[in-house]
């Protein structure tokens, strides 16, 4: 493995962690505007950070 690959993977995992945390904080009225339900958010945010 190269350092570039490790760096890219780490950044990708961190981005997953941060965006899922942000998603979890959105109120229901905004989720509705973008076509999501709270159950969708729970399913997504329960994934480990390394999963797509």
C-alpha positions in Angstrom: 0.0 0.0 0.0 1.2 3.4 -0.8 1.0 6.4 1.5 -1.3 8.1 -1.1 -3.8 5.2 -0.9 -3.7 5.3 2.9 -4.2 9.0 3.0 -7.1 8.9 0.5 -8.8 6.1 2.4 -8.4 7.9 5.7 -9.9 11.1 4.2 -12.8 9.1 2.8 -13.5 7.5 6.1 -13.4 10.8 7.9 -15.7 12.4 5.3 -18.2 9.5 5.9 -18.0 10.1 9.7 -18.6 13.8 9.4 -21.4 13.8 6.8 -23.3 11.1 8.7 -23.0 13.1 11.9 -24.3 16.2 10.1 -27.1 14.2 8.6 -28.1 12.9 12.0 -28.5 16.5 13.3 -30.9 17.6 10.5 -34.4 18.3 11.6 -37.3 16.3 10.1 -38.6 19.3 8.1 -35.3 19.5 6.2 -35.2 15.8 5.7 -38.6 15.9 4.2 -37.5 18.7 1.8 -34.8 16.4 0.4 -36.9 13.3 0.3 -35.6 11.4 3.3 -37.3 10.0 6.3 -35.9 9.6 9.8 -35.7 5.9 9.3 -33.4 6.5 6.2 -31.2 8.6 8.4 -31.0 6.0 11.2 -30.1 3.3 8.7 -27.4 5.5 7.1 -25.9 6.8 10.4 -25.8 3.3 12.0 -23.2 2.2 9.4 -19.6 2.0 10.4 -17.5 4.9 9.0 -15.7 2.5 6.6 -18.9 1.3 4.9 -20.3 2.9 1.8 
